[in-house]
Amino acid sequence: GKGKRKQSAMLRNAAVRMAGAAATIVPRQTMMMTPRVASFAMSGSRRWMSYTPDRVWSVYLSGEIHSDWREQIAKGVEEKGLQVDLSSPNTSHEDSDDCAAIILGDEEKRPNYDNKGARMNSLRTKTLLEEADIVVVRFGDKYRQWNAAFEAGYATAINKPVVVLHPPELGHALKEVCANAAAVCEEPAQVVQTLDYIITGRLPPPRTKGFTPMVDRLKAK
């Protein structure tokens, strides 16, 4: 009938518009950009704009609680203006030990005390980790971070991208953990740079002195 013909015409017109849009490829530097987005534009003809201003990335910061690495990442994210929500487990050692005994009642035996606290803390850690887009796991050299190792494995098991952060001297001990990570960093600044690249496409100056881009290496052959 007339209604069906009208609907078919609408569908054909929509298909034509979609095909036209797909056939038009515009370099991202030439797109209309707001001042905020334009500030993230990359220089060089081989780099296109890759910033997604409407997305807020959720990043879970797992691992040791005895240094200011979380504060360094938070400061770096803020300085770069990245759209990131940072979360972490409870970083008060005393509170995470005593939470369940305070709320639910004391336990005389240490295993029961620890088990009750660990299960209560898991309400936070599992929820935030499962909601995260990226999981950063920090291993320090002062204590053995069994919790960090567990959360790295848990994140991997549920297919969360993992970024491992540790000092160079722990590389051998953590080789299996690092082998399953998307990136392995030695400094909090590298985590911020990794997030910056993922979110905006920006790259920092090369870490290696005399670095030669791959395209130039191939040209030299």
C-alpha positions in Angstrom: 0.0 0.0 0.0 0.9 3.7 0.1 2.3 3.4 3.6 4.7 0.6 2.7 5.9 2.5 -0.4 6.6 5.5 1.7 8.5 3.4 4.3 10.6 1.8 1.5 11.5 5.2 0.1 12.6 6.3 3.5 14.8 3.3 3.9 16.3 3.8 0.5 17.1 7.4 1.3 18.7 6.5 4.6 20.8 3.9 2.8 22.0 6.4 0.3 22.9 8.9 3.1 24.8 6.1 4.9 26.7 5.1 1.8 27.6 8.7 1.1 28.9 9.2 4.6 31.0 6.0 4.4 32.5 7.0 1.1 33.7 10.4 2.5 36.9 10.1 4.5 38.0 13.3 6.1 41.4 13.7 7.8 40.7 14.3 11.4 42.8 17.5 11.6 40.4 19.1 9.1 37.3 18.3 11.2 35.4 21.2 12.9 36.7 21.1 16.5 35.8 23.0 19.6 38.7 24.8 21.4 39.0 21.9 23.9 39.2 19.3 21.2 41.4 21.4 19.0 44.0 21.6 21.9 44.4 17.8 21.5 45.2 17.9 17.7 48.4 16.2 16.8 51.1 17.7 14.6 52.4 15.8 11.5 50.5 14.6 8.5 50.7 10.9 9.6 48.7 11.5 12.8 45.0 12.0 12.8 42.9 13.3 15.6 41.8 10.4 17.9 40.4 12.2 20.9 36.9 11.1 22.0 35.7 14.0 24.2 32.4 12.3 25.2 33.9 9.3 26.7 34.9 9.2 30.4 37.4 6.4 31.1 37.2 4.4 34.3 40.7 3.4 35.6 41.1 1.3 38.7 44.4 1.7 40.6 45.3 -1.5 42.3 48.3 -2.4 44.4 50.6 -1.1 47.1 49.4 1.6 49.5 52.8 2.7 50.9 53.8 5.4 48.4 52.2 8.3 46.6 52.0 6.7 43.1 48.2 7.1 43.0 48.6 10.8 43.8 51.2 11.2 41.0 48.9 9.6 38.4 45.9 11.7 39.6 48.0 14.9 39.3 49.3 13.9 35.8 45.7 13.1 34.6 44.5 16.4 35.8 47.4 18.3 34.3 46.7 16.8 30.9 43.0 17.4 31.1 42.1 13.7 30.6 38.5 12.5 31.0 39.3 9.9 33.5 37.6 8.6 36.7 40.1 7.1 39.1 39.2 4.5 41.7 41.1 2.2 44.1 40.6 -0.1 47.0 40.5 1.3 50.5 44.1 2.6 50.9 43.9 2.8 54.8 45.7 -0.4 55.9 44.2 -0.1 59.4 40.6 0.4 58.2 40.8 -2.4 55.7 42.0 -4.7 58.4 39.4 -3.7 61.0 36.3 -2.8 59.0 34.3 -6.0 59.4 35.2 -6.5 63.1 34.1 -2.9 63.8 30.8 -3.2 61.8 29.8 -6.9 62.3 31.5 -7.7 65.6 34.9 -8.8 66.8 36.6 -12.2 66.3 39.0 -13.8 68.7 40.9 -15.9 66.2 43.0 -14.0 63.6 42.0 -16.2 60.6 38.3 -15.4 61.2 39.1 -11.7 61.8 41.0 -11.5 58.5 38.5 -13.5 56.5 35.6 -11.4 57.6 37.5 -8.2 56.7 38.7 -9.6 53.3 35.1 -10.5 52.3 33.8 -7.0 53.2 36.6 -5.3 51.3 35.8 -7.5 48.3 32.5 -5.7 47.9 34.3 -2.6 46.9 37.3 -4.0 45.0 35.3 -6.5 42.9 32.7 -3.9 42.0 35.1 -1.2 41.0 37.4 -3.6 39.2 34.6 -5.1 37.1 33.3 -1.6 36.2 36.8 -0.4 35.1 37.9 0.1 31.5 41.5 -0.3 32.5 43.2 -1.8 35.5 46.6 -0.4 36.7 48.4 -2.7 39.1 51.3 -1.4 41.1 53.9 -3.6 42.7 56.4 -2.0 45.1 59.7 -3.2 46.5 58.8 -2.7 50.2 56.2 -5.5 50.8 54.9 -8.5 49.0 51.7 -7.4 47.4 49.6 -10.6 47.3 46.4 -8.6 46.9 47.9 -6.9 43.8 48.8 -10.2 42.2 45.3 -11.5 42.9 43.7 -8.5 41.4 45.9 -8.6 38.3 44.9 -12.2 37.8 41.2 -11.5 38.4 41.3 -8.6 35.9 42.9 -10.8 33.3 40.4 -13.6 33.9 37.5 -11.2 33.2 39.2 -9.7 30.1 40.1 -6.3 31.6 43.1 -4.6 30.0 45.9 -4.5 32.6 48.8 -2.1 32.9 51.5 -3.2 35.3 53.6 -0.7 37.2 56.8 -1.8 39.0 60.4 -0.8 39.6 62.9 -2.4 37.2 64.4 -4.7 39.8 61.1 -6.6 40.1 60.9 -7.5 36.4 62.0 -11.1 36.8 59.8 -11.9 39.8 56.8 -10.5 38.0 57.5 -11.9 34.5 54.4 -14.0 34.3 52.2 -11.1 35.5 53.9 -8.8 33.0 53.6 -11.3 30.1 49.8 -11.0 30.4 49.7 -7.2 30.7 48.9 -4.8 27.9 51.7 -2.5 29.0 54.4 -2.6 31.6 55.5 0.7 33.1 58.4 1.6 35.5 57.2 5.1 36.6 53.7 6.6 37.3 54.5 9.2 34.6 54.5 6.4 32.0 51.1 5.3 33.1 49.8 8.9 32.6 51.5 9.0 29.2 49.9 5.6 28.3 46.5 6.9 29.2 47.1 10.1 27.3 48.0 8.2 24.2 45.0 5.8 24.5 42.5 8.7 25.1 43.9 11.5 22.9 46.5 9.9 20.6 49.2 12.2 21.9 52.7 10.9 22.3 55.5 12.2 24.6 59.1 12.7 23.5 60.8 9.3 22.9 62.1 7.7 26.1 65.1 6.2 24.2 67.7 8.6 23.1 68.2 8.7 19.3 64.9 6.9 18.7 64.1 6.3 15.0 60.4 5.9 13.9 59.7 2.6 12.2 58.7 4.3 8.9 62.2 5.8 8.7 63.8 2.5 9.6 61.9 0.8 6.7 63.0 3.6 4.3 66.6 3.1 5.3 66.6 -0.6 4.2 
